[in-house]
Amino acid sequence: MSTAPAPTTDASPQSAAPAPARSIRSVLRPLILRLHFYAGVLVAPFLLVVATTGLLYAASFQAEKILYAHELTVSAGDHKLPLSEQVAAARKAHPEGTVSAVRPSPEADATTRVLLSGVPGVDPDRSLAVFVDPYTAKVRGSLEQYGSTGALPLRTWLDGLHGNLHLGETGRLYSELAASWLWVIAGGGLALWFGRRRAQRKVRGTSGRRRTLGLHGTVGVWAAVGFVFLSATGLTWSTYAGANIDTLRTALHQATPSISAGTGGDHGGHNGSGTGAGKDAATPRELDTILAAARAEGLGDPVEIVPPADASSAYVVKQIQRSWPEKQDAVAVDPASGKVVDELRFADYPLLAKLTRWGIDAHTGTLFGLVNQIALMALALSLILLIVWGYRMWWLRGRASAFGRPIPRGAWQHVPPRILVPALATVAVLGYFVPLLGIPLAVFIAVDVLLGEIAHRKGRRTRDGQVA
Protein backbone atom coordinates (compact mmCIF):
# COMPACT_ATOMS: atom_id res chain seq x y z
CA MET A 1 0.00 0.00 0.00
CA SER A 2 1.36 3.24 -1.01
CA THR A 3 1.14 6.32 1.11
CA ALA A 4 0.92 9.92 -0.08
CA PRO A 5 3.88 12.03 0.81
CA ALA A 6 3.35 14.33 3.71
CA PRO A 7 3.21 17.98 2.77
CA THR A 8 6.49 19.72 3.35
CA THR A 9 6.95 22.92 5.28
CA ASP A 10 9.85 25.33 5.43
CA ALA A 11 12.32 24.50 8.12
CA SER A 12 12.60 28.19 9.05
CA PRO A 13 9.26 29.95 8.79
CA GLN A 14 9.20 33.54 7.68
CA SER A 15 9.38 35.98 10.57
CA ALA A 16 6.59 38.50 10.99
CA ALA A 17 7.07 41.86 9.29
CA PRO A 18 8.43 44.48 11.67
CA ALA A 19 5.94 46.99 12.98
CA PRO A 20 6.26 50.40 11.38
CA ALA A 21 8.17 52.95 13.44
CA ARG A 22 5.93 55.26 15.43
CA SER A 23 6.19 58.97 14.77
CA ILE A 24 7.27 61.33 17.53
CA ARG A 25 3.79 62.87 17.53
CA SER A 26 2.09 59.53 18.04
CA VAL A 27 4.51 58.70 20.86
CA LEU A 28 4.19 62.00 22.70
CA ARG A 29 0.45 62.51 22.25
CA PRO A 30 -0.66 59.90 24.84
CA LEU A 31 1.81 61.30 27.37
CA ILE A 32 0.65 64.90 26.83
CA LEU A 33 -2.97 63.76 26.90
CA ARG A 34 -2.51 62.02 30.23
CA LEU A 35 -0.70 65.03 31.73
CA HIS A 36 -3.33 67.44 30.40
CA PHE A 37 -6.13 65.23 31.71
CA TYR A 38 -4.82 64.78 35.24
CA ALA A 39 -3.54 68.34 35.59
CA GLY A 40 -6.89 69.64 34.39
CA VAL A 41 -8.91 67.45 36.73
CA LEU A 42 -6.80 68.09 39.82
CA VAL A 43 -5.86 71.76 39.37
CA ALA A 44 -9.11 72.92 37.75
CA PRO A 45 -10.86 73.66 41.10
CA PHE A 46 -8.07 76.11 41.99
CA LEU A 47 -8.18 77.62 38.51
CA LEU A 48 -11.94 78.00 38.78
CA VAL A 49 -11.58 80.02 41.98
CA VAL A 50 -8.78 82.13 40.47
CA ALA A 51 -10.82 82.81 37.32
CA THR A 52 -13.99 83.72 39.21
CA THR A 53 -12.25 86.04 41.67
CA GLY A 54 -10.13 87.49 38.87
CA LEU A 55 -13.26 88.27 36.87
CA LEU A 56 -14.71 90.15 39.84
CA TYR A 57 -11.43 91.97 40.49
CA ALA A 58 -11.16 93.17 36.88
CA ALA A 59 -14.70 94.54 37.09
CA SER A 60 -13.97 96.34 40.38
CA PHE A 61 -12.02 99.19 38.73
CA GLN A 62 -15.11 100.60 37.07
CA ALA A 63 -17.32 99.66 40.02
CA GLU A 64 -15.15 101.76 42.36
CA LYS A 65 -15.57 104.82 40.14
CA ILE A 66 -19.33 104.55 40.61
CA LEU A 67 -19.40 103.44 44.24
CA TYR A 68 -16.92 106.07 45.47
CA ALA A 69 -17.74 108.88 43.03
CA HIS A 70 -18.37 111.38 45.85
CA GLU A 71 -14.91 110.85 47.32
CA LEU A 72 -13.05 110.59 44.02
CA THR A 73 -14.50 113.46 41.98
CA VAL A 74 -15.34 117.16 42.32
CA SER A 75 -16.68 119.89 40.07
CA ALA A 76 -13.79 121.48 38.22
CA GLY A 77 -12.99 124.99 39.42
CA ASP A 78 -10.84 127.84 38.19
CA HIS A 79 -7.86 127.59 40.52
CA LYS A 80 -6.51 124.85 42.78
CA LEU A 81 -5.42 125.86 46.25
CA PRO A 82 -1.82 125.29 47.39
CA LEU A 83 -1.18 121.71 48.39
CA SER A 84 -0.23 122.84 51.88
CA GLU A 85 -3.74 124.20 52.49
CA GLN A 86 -5.32 120.96 51.31
CA VAL A 87 -3.15 118.84 53.62
CA ALA A 88 -3.83 121.20 56.53
CA ALA A 89 -7.57 120.77 55.97
CA ALA A 90 -7.21 116.99 55.93
CA ARG A 91 -5.23 117.03 59.18
CA LYS A 92 -7.78 119.30 60.82
CA ALA A 93 -10.52 116.81 59.99
CA HIS A 94 -8.36 113.76 60.80
CA PRO A 95 -5.63 114.61 63.35
CA GLU A 96 -5.03 110.94 64.12
CA GLY A 97 -2.05 109.01 62.75
CA THR A 98 0.70 110.55 60.64
CA VAL A 99 0.90 111.65 57.01
CA SER A 100 2.56 108.84 55.06
CA ALA A 101 1.99 110.22 51.55
CA VAL A 102 0.13 112.86 49.57
CA ARG A 103 -1.32 112.41 46.10
CA PRO A 104 -2.17 115.82 44.60
CA SER A 105 -5.25 116.04 42.38
CA PRO A 106 -4.07 114.60 39.03
CA GLU A 107 -7.00 115.86 36.95
CA ALA A 108 -9.33 118.84 36.90
CA ASP A 109 -12.22 116.88 38.43
CA ALA A 110 -10.22 114.67 40.81
CA THR A 111 -9.72 115.04 44.56
CA THR A 112 -6.42 115.16 46.42
CA ARG A 113 -5.62 112.15 48.60
CA VAL A 114 -3.84 112.61 51.92
CA LEU A 115 -2.74 109.19 53.18
CA LEU A 116 -2.49 108.60 56.92
CA SER A 117 -0.76 105.66 58.59
CA GLY A 118 -1.01 104.48 62.18
CA VAL A 119 -4.70 105.40 62.42
CA PRO A 120 -6.51 103.48 65.18
CA GLY A 121 -8.91 100.91 63.76
CA VAL A 122 -7.22 100.83 60.34
CA ASP A 123 -5.29 97.75 59.22
CA PRO A 124 -1.53 98.46 59.63
CA ASP A 125 -0.97 97.29 56.05
CA ARG A 126 -3.37 99.97 54.78
CA SER A 127 -3.69 103.73 54.91
CA LEU A 128 -6.60 106.00 55.63
CA ALA A 129 -7.11 108.13 52.51
CA VAL A 130 -8.63 111.52 53.20
CA PHE A 131 -10.18 113.02 50.05
CA VAL A 132 -9.93 116.80 49.74
CA ASP A 133 -11.51 119.14 47.20
CA PRO A 134 -8.46 120.89 45.66
CA TYR A 135 -10.50 124.04 44.91
CA THR A 136 -12.15 124.58 48.30
CA ALA A 137 -10.04 122.43 50.69
CA LYS A 138 -13.22 120.79 51.94
CA VAL A 139 -12.89 117.17 53.03
CA ARG A 140 -15.25 114.98 51.01
CA GLY A 141 -14.71 111.77 52.97
CA SER A 142 -12.19 109.15 53.99
CA LEU A 143 -11.69 105.50 52.99
CA GLU A 144 -9.11 102.82 53.60
CA GLN A 145 -6.61 102.45 50.77
CA TYR A 146 -4.27 99.59 49.91
CA GLY A 147 -1.31 99.21 47.58
CA SER A 148 0.43 101.40 45.05
CA THR A 149 -2.57 101.41 42.70
CA GLY A 150 -4.71 103.14 45.31
CA ALA A 151 -7.24 100.35 45.76
CA LEU A 152 -10.23 101.36 47.86
CA PRO A 153 -12.28 98.98 50.08
CA LEU A 154 -14.13 97.11 47.29
CA ARG A 155 -11.08 96.42 45.16
CA THR A 156 -8.94 95.75 48.22
CA TRP A 157 -11.34 93.06 49.42
CA LEU A 158 -11.55 91.43 45.99
CA ASP A 159 -7.77 91.62 45.61
CA GLY A 160 -7.39 89.70 48.88
CA LEU A 161 -9.98 87.16 47.77
CA HIS A 162 -8.22 86.62 44.45
CA GLY A 163 -4.72 86.51 45.90
CA ASN A 164 -5.10 84.51 49.10
CA LEU A 165 -8.80 83.86 49.83
CA HIS A 166 -8.32 86.15 52.87
CA LEU A 167 -6.22 83.41 54.49
CA GLY A 168 -2.96 85.34 54.69
CA GLU A 169 0.35 83.95 53.47
CA THR A 170 -0.95 80.37 53.57
CA GLY A 171 -3.77 81.30 51.24
CA ARG A 172 -1.33 82.62 48.66
CA LEU A 173 -0.29 79.05 47.91
CA TYR A 174 -3.57 78.35 46.12
CA SER A 175 -3.05 81.16 43.62
CA GLU A 176 0.60 80.22 43.12
CA LEU A 177 -0.42 76.61 42.47
CA ALA A 178 -2.92 77.78 39.86
CA ALA A 179 -0.37 80.06 38.18
CA SER A 180 2.27 77.31 38.22
CA TRP A 181 0.04 74.89 36.31
CA LEU A 182 -2.00 77.16 34.05
CA TRP A 183 0.72 77.47 31.41
CA VAL A 184 1.33 73.70 31.47
CA ILE A 185 -2.34 72.95 30.88
CA ALA A 186 -2.60 75.62 28.19
CA GLY A 187 0.54 74.40 26.40
CA GLY A 188 -0.58 70.78 26.55
CA GLY A 189 -3.98 71.73 25.20
CA LEU A 190 -2.42 73.54 22.25
CA ALA A 191 -0.23 70.54 21.43
CA LEU A 192 -3.20 68.20 21.55
CA TRP A 193 -5.43 70.47 19.48
CA PHE A 194 -2.96 71.12 16.68
CA GLY A 195 -1.99 67.44 16.73
CA ARG A 196 -5.54 66.50 15.74
CA ARG A 197 -6.46 66.17 12.12
CA ARG A 198 -8.26 69.16 10.65
CA ALA A 199 -11.47 67.17 10.16
CA GLN A 200 -11.54 66.28 13.84
CA ARG A 201 -11.48 69.94 14.91
CA LYS A 202 -14.86 70.83 13.38
CA VAL A 203 -17.59 71.88 15.79
CA ARG A 204 -20.55 72.40 13.47
CA GLY A 205 -22.73 69.42 12.91
CA THR A 206 -21.39 67.53 15.90
CA SER A 207 -22.97 66.71 19.24
CA GLY A 208 -22.21 65.19 22.61
CA ARG A 209 -18.62 64.78 23.69
CA ARG A 210 -17.22 65.62 20.27
CA ARG A 211 -19.00 68.97 20.18
CA THR A 212 -17.86 69.74 23.73
CA LEU A 213 -14.31 68.84 22.75
CA GLY A 214 -14.55 71.13 19.72
CA LEU A 215 -15.73 74.06 21.81
CA HIS A 216 -13.11 73.34 24.48
CA GLY A 217 -10.33 73.24 21.90
CA THR A 218 -11.42 76.24 19.86
CA VAL A 219 -11.82 78.59 22.82
CA GLY A 220 -8.66 77.22 24.41
CA VAL A 221 -6.58 77.97 21.30
CA TRP A 222 -7.73 81.58 21.19
CA ALA A 223 -7.16 82.11 24.92
CA ALA A 224 -3.94 80.10 25.37
CA VAL A 225 -1.52 82.98 24.84
CA GLY A 226 -3.40 85.03 27.41
CA PHE A 227 -3.31 82.15 29.89
CA VAL A 228 0.45 81.73 29.47
CA PHE A 229 0.91 85.48 29.99
CA LEU A 230 -1.22 85.51 33.16
CA SER A 231 0.64 82.48 34.46
CA ALA A 232 4.09 84.00 33.88
CA THR A 233 3.22 87.42 35.27
CA GLY A 234 1.36 85.94 38.24
CA LEU A 235 4.43 83.95 39.23
CA THR A 236 6.64 87.07 39.32
CA TRP A 237 5.21 88.16 42.67
CA SER A 238 4.26 84.77 44.10
CA THR A 239 5.78 83.42 47.31
CA TYR A 240 8.23 80.74 46.16
CA ALA A 241 8.59 81.08 42.39
CA GLY A 242 8.58 84.86 42.80
CA ALA A 243 11.49 84.68 45.24
CA ASN A 244 13.46 82.56 42.76
CA ILE A 245 12.68 85.00 39.96
CA ASP A 246 13.86 87.92 42.11
CA THR A 247 17.08 86.06 42.90
CA LEU A 248 17.68 85.39 39.21
CA ARG A 249 17.00 89.01 38.26
CA THR A 250 19.42 90.22 40.94
CA ALA A 251 22.12 87.84 39.71
CA LEU A 252 21.61 89.16 36.17
CA HIS A 253 21.72 92.79 37.41
CA GLN A 254 18.10 93.23 36.31
CA ALA A 255 16.52 94.09 39.67
CA THR A 256 14.26 97.12 39.96
CA PRO A 257 16.40 100.07 41.10
CA SER A 258 15.45 102.32 44.01
CA ILE A 259 16.05 105.97 44.73
CA SER A 260 18.23 107.13 47.62
CA ALA A 261 16.43 109.40 50.08
CA GLY A 262 19.51 110.30 52.12
CA THR A 263 20.63 113.95 52.26
CA GLY A 264 23.81 113.45 54.23
CA GLY A 265 22.83 115.84 57.03
CA ASP A 266 20.46 116.46 59.93
CA HIS A 267 18.00 119.25 59.32
CA GLY A 268 16.68 119.47 62.83
CA GLY A 269 13.24 118.11 62.15
CA HIS A 270 12.63 120.29 59.07
CA ASN A 271 11.95 123.68 60.57
CA GLY A 272 10.66 122.38 63.83
CA SER A 273 8.58 119.40 62.73
CA GLY A 274 9.35 116.18 64.55
CA THR A 275 9.07 112.53 63.67
CA GLY A 276 7.91 111.23 67.01
CA ALA A 277 4.69 109.35 67.65
CA GLY A 278 1.64 111.33 66.56
CA LYS A 279 3.70 113.97 64.70
CA ASP A 280 4.08 114.34 60.95
CA ALA A 281 7.54 114.17 59.39
CA ALA A 282 6.30 116.77 56.92
CA THR A 283 5.02 120.27 57.51
CA PRO A 284 2.31 121.44 55.09
CA ARG A 285 4.29 124.51 54.02
CA GLU A 286 7.19 122.32 52.84
CA LEU A 287 4.97 120.39 50.45
CA ASP A 288 4.52 123.29 48.03
CA THR A 289 8.29 123.71 47.72
CA ILE A 290 8.85 119.98 47.32
CA LEU A 291 6.17 119.67 44.63
CA ALA A 292 7.54 122.70 42.75
CA ALA A 293 11.02 121.15 42.73
CA ALA A 294 9.66 117.90 41.33
CA ARG A 295 7.69 119.75 38.65
CA ALA A 296 10.87 121.55 37.63
CA GLU A 297 12.46 118.15 37.04
CA GLY A 298 9.66 117.19 34.66
CA LEU A 299 7.53 115.04 36.97
CA GLY A 300 4.00 115.58 35.73
CA ASP A 301 0.81 114.17 37.23
CA PRO A 302 0.00 111.80 38.76
CA VAL A 303 2.57 111.93 41.55
CA GLU A 304 2.88 110.80 45.15
CA ILE A 305 4.88 112.74 47.74
CA VAL A 306 6.39 110.62 50.50
CA PRO A 307 7.64 112.50 53.60
CA PRO A 308 11.14 111.78 54.92
CA ALA A 309 11.57 108.85 57.29
CA ASP A 310 13.82 110.85 59.62
CA ALA A 311 15.55 114.18 60.03
CA SER A 312 18.44 113.24 57.73
CA SER A 313 16.27 112.03 54.85
CA ALA A 314 14.70 113.70 51.85
CA TYR A 315 11.21 113.79 50.46
CA VAL A 316 10.61 111.35 47.63
CA VAL A 317 8.31 112.43 44.82
CA LYS A 318 7.44 109.66 42.40
CA GLN A 319 5.15 109.34 39.44
CA ILE A 320 2.48 106.69 39.91
CA GLN A 321 0.91 106.31 36.48
CA ARG A 322 0.55 102.59 35.80
CA SER A 323 -1.28 103.04 32.50
CA TRP A 324 0.43 103.25 29.12
CA PRO A 325 2.66 105.13 28.63
CA GLU A 326 3.84 104.49 32.16
CA LYS A 327 5.22 107.32 34.28
CA GLN A 328 7.55 105.96 36.96
CA ASP A 329 10.20 108.67 37.35
CA ALA A 330 11.19 109.71 40.89
CA VAL A 331 13.25 112.41 42.57
CA ALA A 332 14.48 112.95 46.13
CA VAL A 333 14.25 116.55 47.36
CA ASP A 334 16.16 118.00 50.32
CA PRO A 335 13.56 119.76 52.50
CA ALA A 336 16.10 122.30 53.77
CA SER A 337 17.34 123.55 50.42
CA GLY A 338 14.55 122.44 48.10
CA LYS A 339 17.17 120.94 45.79
CA VAL A 340 16.99 117.54 44.13
CA VAL A 341 19.58 115.22 45.66
CA ASP A 342 18.83 112.09 43.64
CA GLU A 343 16.73 111.07 40.67
CA LEU A 344 15.60 107.83 39.09
CA ARG A 345 14.20 107.63 35.57
CA PHE A 346 12.08 104.77 34.32
CA ALA A 347 13.96 104.95 31.02
CA ASP A 348 17.08 103.84 32.92
CA TYR A 349 15.48 100.72 34.38
CA PRO A 350 17.03 97.40 33.27
CA LEU A 351 15.06 95.62 30.56
CA LEU A 352 13.74 92.83 32.81
CA ALA A 353 12.70 95.39 35.41
CA LYS A 354 10.65 97.21 32.77
CA LEU A 355 9.12 93.99 31.46
CA THR A 356 8.23 92.93 35.01
CA ARG A 357 6.59 96.30 35.68
CA TRP A 358 4.59 96.19 32.44
CA GLY A 359 3.64 92.55 32.94
CA ILE A 360 2.34 93.05 36.46
CA ASP A 361 0.38 96.14 35.46
CA ALA A 362 -1.21 94.30 32.53
CA HIS A 363 -2.01 91.37 34.82
CA THR A 364 -3.71 93.66 37.34
CA GLY A 365 -5.69 95.56 34.70
CA THR A 366 -4.05 98.98 34.89
CA LEU A 367 -1.68 99.08 31.91
CA PHE A 368 -4.29 99.68 29.19
CA GLY A 369 -7.21 100.83 31.31
CA LEU A 370 -10.71 99.71 30.39
CA VAL A 371 -9.53 97.69 27.37
CA ASN A 372 -7.12 95.82 29.65
CA GLN A 373 -9.88 95.09 32.16
CA ILE A 374 -12.28 93.85 29.48
CA ALA A 375 -9.56 91.53 28.12
CA LEU A 376 -8.95 90.14 31.61
CA MET A 377 -12.66 89.52 32.12
CA ALA A 378 -12.86 87.76 28.75
CA LEU A 379 -9.90 85.52 29.68
CA ALA A 380 -11.44 84.75 33.07
CA LEU A 381 -14.78 83.85 31.50
CA SER A 382 -13.01 81.70 28.89
CA LEU A 383 -11.16 79.80 31.61
CA ILE A 384 -14.40 79.18 33.51
CA LEU A 385 -16.05 77.80 30.35
CA LEU A 386 -13.04 75.63 29.53
CA ILE A 387 -13.12 74.10 33.01
CA VAL A 388 -16.84 73.37 32.76
CA TRP A 389 -16.42 71.82 29.31
CA GLY A 390 -13.40 69.86 30.51
CA TYR A 391 -15.31 68.29 33.39
CA ARG A 392 -18.22 67.56 31.05
CA MET A 393 -15.88 65.69 28.68
CA TRP A 394 -14.55 63.72 31.63
CA TRP A 395 -18.06 62.73 32.55
CA LEU A 396 -19.08 61.83 28.98
CA ARG A 397 -15.90 59.83 28.43
CA GLY A 398 -16.54 57.58 31.41
CA ARG A 399 -20.33 57.49 31.35
CA ALA A 400 -20.44 54.16 29.56
CA SER A 401 -18.27 52.45 32.19
CA ALA A 402 -16.85 54.05 35.29
CA PHE A 403 -17.18 57.74 36.12
CA GLY A 404 -14.31 59.71 34.69
CA ARG A 405 -12.47 56.82 33.04
CA PRO A 406 -8.84 58.03 32.93
CA ILE A 407 -6.30 57.93 30.14
CA PRO A 408 -4.28 54.65 30.13
CA ARG A 409 -0.91 54.89 31.87
CA GLY A 410 2.51 53.83 30.66
CA ALA A 411 2.80 56.25 27.72
CA TRP A 412 6.22 57.47 28.86
CA GLN A 413 7.69 54.00 28.25
CA HIS A 414 7.32 54.53 24.50
CA VAL A 415 9.15 57.87 24.41
CA PRO A 416 12.66 57.57 22.88
CA PRO A 417 15.51 58.23 25.35
CA ARG A 418 16.83 61.08 23.20
CA ILE A 419 13.61 62.93 23.96
CA LEU A 420 12.76 61.54 27.38
CA VAL A 421 16.08 62.38 29.07
CA PRO A 422 16.21 66.10 28.05
CA ALA A 423 12.51 66.40 28.87
CA LEU A 424 13.04 65.01 32.37
CA ALA A 425 16.00 67.36 32.91
CA THR A 426 13.90 70.32 31.83
CA VAL A 427 11.06 69.30 34.12
CA ALA A 428 13.51 68.95 37.02
CA VAL A 429 14.88 72.47 36.49
CA LEU A 430 11.39 73.94 36.15
CA GLY A 431 10.26 72.05 39.22
CA TYR A 432 13.11 73.53 41.22
CA PHE A 433 12.40 77.13 40.19
CA VAL A 434 8.61 76.69 40.34
CA PRO A 435 8.12 74.48 43.43
CA LEU A 436 4.34 74.35 43.24
CA LEU A 437 4.73 72.82 39.80
CA GLY A 438 7.50 70.40 40.74
CA ILE A 439 6.16 69.11 44.07
CA PRO A 440 2.60 68.30 42.88
CA LEU A 441 4.03 66.73 39.71
CA ALA A 442 6.32 64.48 41.77
CA VAL A 443 3.40 63.50 44.01
CA PHE A 444 1.22 62.81 40.98
CA ILE A 445 3.88 60.55 39.41
CA ALA A 446 4.42 58.68 42.70
CA VAL A 447 0.69 58.10 43.21
CA ASP A 448 0.25 57.12 39.56
CA VAL A 449 3.06 54.55 39.81
CA LEU A 450 1.61 53.21 43.05
CA LEU A 451 -1.87 52.86 41.57
CA GLY A 452 -0.41 51.19 38.51
CA GLU A 453 1.46 48.68 40.67
CA ILE A 454 -1.68 47.93 42.68
CA ALA A 455 -3.69 47.40 39.50
CA HIS A 456 -0.95 45.17 38.07
CA ARG A 457 -0.84 42.96 41.14
CA LYS A 458 -4.61 42.78 41.31
CA GLY A 459 -4.77 41.71 37.67
CA ARG A 460 -2.05 39.08 38.22
CA ARG A 461 -3.91 37.59 41.18
CA THR A 462 -7.07 37.44 39.10
CA ARG A 463 -5.28 35.60 36.28
CA ASP A 464 -3.65 33.20 38.71
CA GLY A 465 -7.04 32.42 40.21
CA GLN A 466 -8.54 31.75 36.79
CA VAL A 467 -5.69 29.38 35.89
CA ALA A 468 -6.05 27.48 39.17
Secondary structure as GFF3:
##gff-version 3
##sequence-region A 1 468
A	DSSP	alpha_helix	24	67	.	.	.	ID=ss1
A	DSSP	alpha_helix	69	72	.	.	.	ID=ss2
A	DSSP	alpha_helix	83	93	.	.	.	ID=ss3
A	DSSP	beta_strand	98	103	.	.	.	ID=ss4
A	DSSP	beta_strand	112	117	.	.	.	ID=ss5
A	DSSP	beta_strand	127	132	.	.	.	ID=ss6
A	DSSP	beta_strand	139	145	.	.	.	ID=ss7
A	DSSP	alpha_helix	153	164	.	.	.	ID=ss8
A	DSSP	alpha_helix	168	195	.	.	.	ID=ss9
A	DSSP	three_ten_helix	198	201	.	.	.	ID=ss10
A	DSSP	alpha_helix	208	235	.	.	.	ID=ss11
A	DSSP	alpha_helix	240	251	.	.	.	ID=ss12
A	DSSP	alpha_helix	268	272	.	.	.	ID=ss13
A	DSSP	alpha_helix	284	296	.	.	.	ID=ss14
A	DSSP	beta_strand	303	306	.	.	.	ID=ss15
A	DSSP	beta_strand	315	319	.	.	.	ID=ss16
A	DSSP	beta_strand	330	333	.	.	.	ID=ss17
A	DSSP	beta_strand	340	344	.	.	.	ID=ss18
A	DSSP	three_ten_helix	346	348	.	.	.	ID=ss19
A	DSSP	alpha_helix	351	363	.	.	.	ID=ss20
A	DSSP	alpha_helix	369	398	.	.	.	ID=ss21
A	DSSP	three_ten_helix	411	414	.	.	.	ID=ss22
A	DSSP	alpha_helix	417	433	.	.	.	ID=ss23
A	DSSP	alpha_helix	435	467	.	.	.	ID=ss24
###
